[in-house]
Amino acid sequence: MKGFIIKEFLHIFRDLRTMLILFGMPVVQVLLFGFAITNEINHASIAILDQAKDETSMKITDKILSSGYFDLNAVLTHPDQIEAAFGKGEIKEVIVFEPGFGRKLEKEGKANLQIITDASDPNTANLLFNYTAGIVRDYSREMMENKKPPMQISIESTMMYNPELKGVFMFVPGTITILLMLVSAMMTSISIAREKELGTMEVLLVSPLKPFQIIVGKVLPYILLSFTNAVVILVLAFTVFGMPINGSLILLLLQSILFIVMALSMGIFISTVSQTQQQAMLLSMFVLMLPTILLSGFIFPIENMPLPLQILSNIMPSKWFIIIVKSIMIKGLGIGYVWKETLILVGMTLFFVGLSVKKFNIRLG
């Protein structure tokens, strides 16, 4: 019995993949969950439209920016710039001071301040409004408590793209991303790993088929199945939950196909470094599923995370696809606003396809 137990330990320690899964996965999961799961606002990008440019509006602006919760991304000069600023996807909130803000506060005892938030993510929009309104109210209490008659800053909330703050606006893009990643990447990696496990992959590799033809033959059924899933999700979101498709449906479907192909290429690459179906499944869960949920901005805002995780999120394809889906479905934007994200997904697809083909060529050699 003693020798048998020692043999099992040695067998586990010799397998680097098993060791990585056994000890690496728990550590990474704890770090990811610990740092990524947070509802706090930290360095959110905002824009200021100060139509008053007086002492009071500047003091409130300084107080908001010095809180550490917000970073000034842009200074707007006209209300017509607000929608374009949100369309670029670089800001989450615009604070608007009405003309003559400080003068109205002094003479009339009341002035209006508008907080406009990007409500395509309703939870973040609520947090941003509450943080900003809280800072403004603190300023109002500190500076106006001794004034007679008392002065009041009236705060107006405007939720862009999702005025009713429906949660489905956040969950549908994330659900599409997760399901397409699950069906495309995980099922493809397991399918090819099964061929290797059963020994049939060796038959394919010595057949007249070229590596590129083998890859296309393996992934084409999953492209069709995943695309069908994407269409079904969109139909359900539109008919059952009232999710709008404000942009081009054709562009949205084309972007979905691009993401499916990219996910399939990742699944193929995972299968080339996996010897068994179990390894392929665990690697898919570890490399794809958890980062898709935690580091894509689906549930937890990326700007709230530590800088290393923000950098890591840039290599997550799901982050860029969620931006594309929200931009087209919710904001009604076209390719002119999502071309950068599209090129990133194209680059990732070519990268993983190239690695997979190279891996197959090495096995043929």
C-alpha atoms as one frame of an Amber mdcrd trajectory, in Angstrom:
protein
   0.000   0.000   0.000   2.843   2.401   0.870   4.549   1.799  -2.459   1.265
   2.226  -4.311   0.611   5.610  -2.652   4.165   6.797  -3.419   3.702   5.692
  -7.025   0.500   7.752  -7.303   2.233  10.844  -5.921   5.103  10.435  -8.379
   2.652   9.935 -11.230   0.870  13.196 -10.337   4.100  15.178  -9.873   5.476
  14.052 -13.256   2.439  15.450 -15.106   3.040  19.198 -15.387  -0.450  19.855
 -16.750  -2.055  18.142 -13.775   0.189  20.076 -11.377  -0.752  23.336 -13.063
  -4.456  22.570 -12.764  -4.121  21.224  -9.215  -2.134  24.104  -7.728  -2.280
  26.926 -10.261  -6.038  27.074 -10.797  -7.012  27.625  -7.118  -4.426  30.407
  -6.715  -5.486  32.203  -9.890  -9.181  31.814  -9.054  -8.741  33.287  -5.583
  -6.771  36.243  -6.978  -9.242  36.836  -9.801 -12.308  36.637  -7.588 -10.671
  38.714  -4.870  -9.624  41.573  -7.120 -12.216  41.456  -9.903 -15.409  41.101
  -7.885 -15.991  44.578  -6.588 -18.845  47.056  -6.782 -16.696  50.043  -5.890
 -16.080  52.899  -8.305 -12.432  53.583  -9.029 -11.008  55.909 -11.702 -14.142
  56.000 -13.837 -13.679  58.107 -16.985 -16.014  61.092 -17.142 -16.494  64.276
 -19.162 -17.454  67.745 -17.950 -19.692  70.194 -19.783 -19.352  73.412 -17.809
 -21.585  76.024 -19.403 -21.108  78.382 -16.441 -17.320  78.359 -15.955 -17.697
  80.237 -12.693 -16.075  79.766  -9.296 -18.795  77.473  -7.914 -18.862  75.080
 -10.860 -15.061  74.853 -10.841 -14.999  74.087  -7.108 -17.536  71.291  -7.538
 -15.547  69.917 -10.464 -12.339  69.942  -8.400 -14.096  68.195  -5.523 -15.408
  65.459  -7.832 -12.035  64.860  -9.482 -10.059  64.996  -6.227 -12.231  62.253
  -4.721 -10.199  59.590  -6.543 -13.312  57.950  -7.939 -13.262  59.779 -11.263
 -10.766  60.673 -13.994 -11.432  63.566 -16.367 -11.347  62.180 -19.901 -12.771
  65.117 -21.859 -13.939  68.704 -21.453 -16.981  69.343 -23.655 -17.996  72.750
 -24.947 -21.466  72.063 -26.381 -24.375  69.720 -25.552 -24.240  68.293 -29.085
 -20.902  66.657 -28.186 -22.403  64.469 -25.456 -23.778  61.675 -27.642 -20.581
  61.473 -29.700 -18.522  61.284 -26.503 -20.570  58.318 -25.274 -20.405  56.714
 -28.702 -16.618  56.469 -28.527 -17.001  54.263 -25.465 -14.287  56.094 -23.532
 -16.481  57.739 -20.889 -19.147  56.491 -18.508 -20.606  59.799 -17.343 -21.046
  63.453 -18.333 -21.616  66.162 -15.706 -23.427  69.220 -17.073 -23.483  72.617
 -15.312 -26.212  74.900 -16.607 -25.328  78.443 -17.812 -24.982  80.897 -14.927
 -24.795  78.075 -12.359 -23.065  80.025  -9.588 -25.045  83.235 -10.220 -28.388
  81.414 -10.015 -27.274  79.736  -6.812 -26.443  83.091  -5.228 -29.425  85.108
  -6.474 -32.206  82.528  -6.746 -30.991  80.051  -4.130 -31.238  77.175  -6.613
 -29.214  75.882  -9.553 -29.425  72.789 -11.740 -26.768  70.178 -12.357 -27.328
  67.250 -14.736 -25.633  63.860 -14.440 -25.800  61.815 -17.647 -24.619  58.211
 -17.408 -24.134  55.375 -19.888 -26.876  52.996 -18.697 -26.020  50.178 -21.112
 -24.529  48.812 -17.885 -27.307  49.779 -15.427 -25.474  48.741 -12.242 -22.441
  50.881 -13.043 -24.682  53.774 -14.115 -26.458  53.708 -10.752 -23.185  53.609
  -8.850 -21.732  56.502 -10.846 -24.801  58.643 -10.275 -24.897  57.887  -6.543
 -21.185  58.630  -6.075 -21.375  61.889  -8.028 -24.596  63.035  -6.395 -23.158
  62.235  -2.972 -20.088  64.408  -3.599 -22.234  67.291  -4.881 -24.518  67.050
  -1.849 -21.498  67.049   0.480 -20.265  70.230  -1.182 -23.714  71.752  -0.896
 -23.893  70.983   2.835 -20.376  72.247   3.530 -20.585  75.505   1.614 -24.233
  76.444   1.921 -25.214  75.481   5.458 -24.626  78.981   6.818 -26.325  80.751
   3.929 -29.691  82.378   4.557 -31.902  81.626   2.812 -30.354  78.141   2.188
 -29.159  77.330  -1.302 -30.032  74.143  -3.131 -28.347  72.307  -6.005 -30.967
  70.363  -7.933 -29.479  67.169  -9.422 -31.107  65.712 -12.525 -30.343  62.153
 -13.616 -30.378  61.089 -17.269 -29.721  57.462 -18.186 -28.518  57.225 -21.770
 -29.548  54.197 -23.880 -31.428  52.505 -21.030 -33.690  54.979 -19.232 -35.639
  52.207 -17.465 -32.413  50.580 -16.195 -33.398  47.141 -17.449 -30.938  44.465
 -16.366 -31.417  42.599 -19.623 -29.375  45.320 -21.376 -26.356  44.089 -19.420
 -27.005  40.343 -19.370 -27.913  39.670 -23.010 -24.534  40.763 -24.483 -22.703
  38.818 -21.767 -24.892  35.745 -22.241 -24.295  35.732 -25.999 -20.553  35.951
 -25.392 -20.435  33.166 -22.803 -22.611  30.750 -24.790 -20.729  31.309 -28.034
 -17.436  30.794 -26.208 -18.797  27.668 -24.499 -20.151  26.019 -27.656 -17.384
  27.157 -29.985 -14.166  26.876 -28.000 -14.883  24.213 -25.403 -16.771  21.808
 -27.657 -14.212  22.132 -30.445 -11.270  21.523 -28.116 -12.976  18.476 -26.592
 -13.930  17.128 -30.031 -10.368  17.250 -31.375  -8.927  15.946 -28.100 -11.306
  12.987 -28.362  -9.910  12.197 -31.819  -6.392  12.203 -30.344  -7.476  10.056
 -27.400  -9.090   7.444 -29.647  -6.168   7.464 -32.074  -8.226   8.589 -35.069
  -6.350  11.903 -35.282  -3.230  10.036 -36.386  -5.237   8.591 -39.272  -6.305
  12.112 -40.309  -2.771  13.429 -40.048  -1.385  10.805 -42.453  -4.317  11.173
 -44.861  -4.101  13.271 -48.071  -5.916  16.059 -46.244  -3.836  19.126 -45.446
  -3.793  20.514 -41.861  -5.849  23.535 -42.921  -8.489  21.235 -44.464  -8.648
  19.143 -41.292  -9.167  22.254 -39.185 -11.886  23.627 -41.483 -13.651  20.273
 -41.545 -13.648  20.065 -37.756 -14.842  23.600 -37.094 -17.428  24.180 -39.838
 -20.241  22.272 -38.055 -19.570  24.217 -34.861 -19.657  27.514 -36.771 -23.152
  26.692 -38.035 -24.354  25.446 -34.641 -22.926  28.440 -32.783 -24.402  30.875
 -35.288 -27.793  29.207 -34.821 -27.403  29.671 -31.069 -26.580  33.355 -31.550
 -29.696  33.889 -33.700 -31.905  32.076 -31.167 -30.534  34.221 -28.300 -31.155
  37.424 -30.250 -34.703  36.383 -31.150 -35.487  35.521 -27.516 -33.920  38.756
 -26.263 -35.976  40.824 -28.726 -39.317  39.020 -28.388 -39.340  37.940 -24.735
 -37.274  40.593 -22.944 -37.791  43.567 -25.241 -34.081  44.014 -25.915 -33.716
  46.517 -28.783 -31.466  46.122 -31.802 -30.892  49.780 -32.573 -28.036  49.212
 -34.995 -27.542  47.088 -38.109 -28.682  43.484 -37.644 -26.457  42.355 -40.515
 -23.409  43.963 -38.895 -24.283  42.307 -35.585 -24.559  38.872 -37.209 -21.282
  39.345 -39.086 -19.545  40.326 -35.856 -21.028  37.227 -34.189 -19.591  35.018
 -36.935 -16.190  36.668 -36.464 -16.279  36.000 -32.722 -17.380  32.398 -33.302
 -14.466  31.791 -35.669 -12.089  33.401 -33.178 -13.414  31.228 -30.330 -13.111
  28.125 -32.518  -9.503  28.972 -33.298  -8.796  29.223 -29.562 -10.510  25.868
 -29.028  -8.378  24.269 -31.729  -5.206  25.628 -30.162  -6.228  24.315 -26.731
  -6.834  20.901 -28.272  -3.340  20.853 -29.781  -1.750  21.218 -26.333  -4.138
  18.753 -24.637  -3.687  15.004 -24.648  -7.100  14.045 -23.258 -10.666  15.346
 -23.291 -10.427  16.031 -19.561  -7.377  18.253 -20.038  -9.098  20.094 -22.898
 -12.189  20.718 -20.786 -10.232  21.926 -17.747  -8.007  24.190 -19.842 -11.061
  25.615 -21.606 -12.714  26.359 -18.266  -9.531  27.817 -16.810  -8.339  29.818
 -19.821 -11.661  30.829 -21.378 -14.725  30.603 -19.158 -13.545  32.245 -15.926
 -11.761  35.167 -17.644 -14.794  35.616 -19.913 -17.019  36.086 -16.870 -14.629
  38.038 -14.655 -12.356  40.079 -16.944 -14.621  40.966 -19.862 -16.583  43.748
 -18.176 -19.726  41.606 -18.425 -20.595  41.876 -14.727 -17.782  43.804 -13.040
 -16.458  47.099 -14.503 -12.893  46.718 -15.732 -11.875  50.224 -14.647 -12.565
  49.237 -11.014  -9.970  46.465 -11.136  -6.249  46.756 -10.292  -4.022  47.847
 -13.174  -2.514  44.364 -13.829  -6.012  42.918 -14.318  -6.992  45.843 -16.544
  -3.975  45.078 -18.746  -4.797  41.359 -18.709  -8.373  42.088 -19.766  -7.087
  43.504 -23.069  -6.112  40.016 -24.250  -9.606  38.687 -23.500 -11.553  38.452
 -26.796 -14.822  38.524 -24.861 -14.135  42.084 -23.684 -13.989  43.406 -27.241
 -17.007  41.398 -28.411 -19.175  42.664 -25.551 -18.205  46.238 -26.483 -19.213
  45.513 -30.090 -22.560  43.937 -29.140 -23.491  46.788 -26.775 -22.438  49.415
 -29.315 -24.571  47.904 -32.088 -27.601  46.644 -30.144 -28.000  49.317 -27.475
 -26.272  52.416 -28.823 -27.138  51.880 -32.486 -23.576  52.558 -33.659 -22.023
  51.392 -36.916 -18.684  49.981 -38.017 -17.144  53.454 -37.790 -17.286  53.187
 -33.982 -16.306  49.511 -33.567 -13.632  49.119 -36.226 -10.848  48.991 -33.641
 -12.504  46.157 -31.700 -13.207  44.348 -34.977  -9.558  44.522 -36.038  -8.473
  43.202 -32.631 -10.749  40.154 -33.019  -9.497  39.586 -36.586  -5.891  39.744
 -35.346  -6.598  37.275 -32.541  -8.297  34.901 -34.987  -5.345  34.929 -37.386
  -2.918  34.462 -34.500  -4.617  31.345 -33.096  -5.331  29.851 -36.523  -1.644
  30.269 -37.382  -0.546  28.612 -34.138  -2.942  25.708 -34.658  -1.870  25.073
 -38.253   1.772  25.237 -37.189   1.123  22.736 -34.420  -0.518  20.353 -36.874
   2.396  20.754 -39.303   4.837  19.883 -36.515   2.849  16.701 -35.762   2.886
  15.820 -39.474   6.651  16.368 -39.592
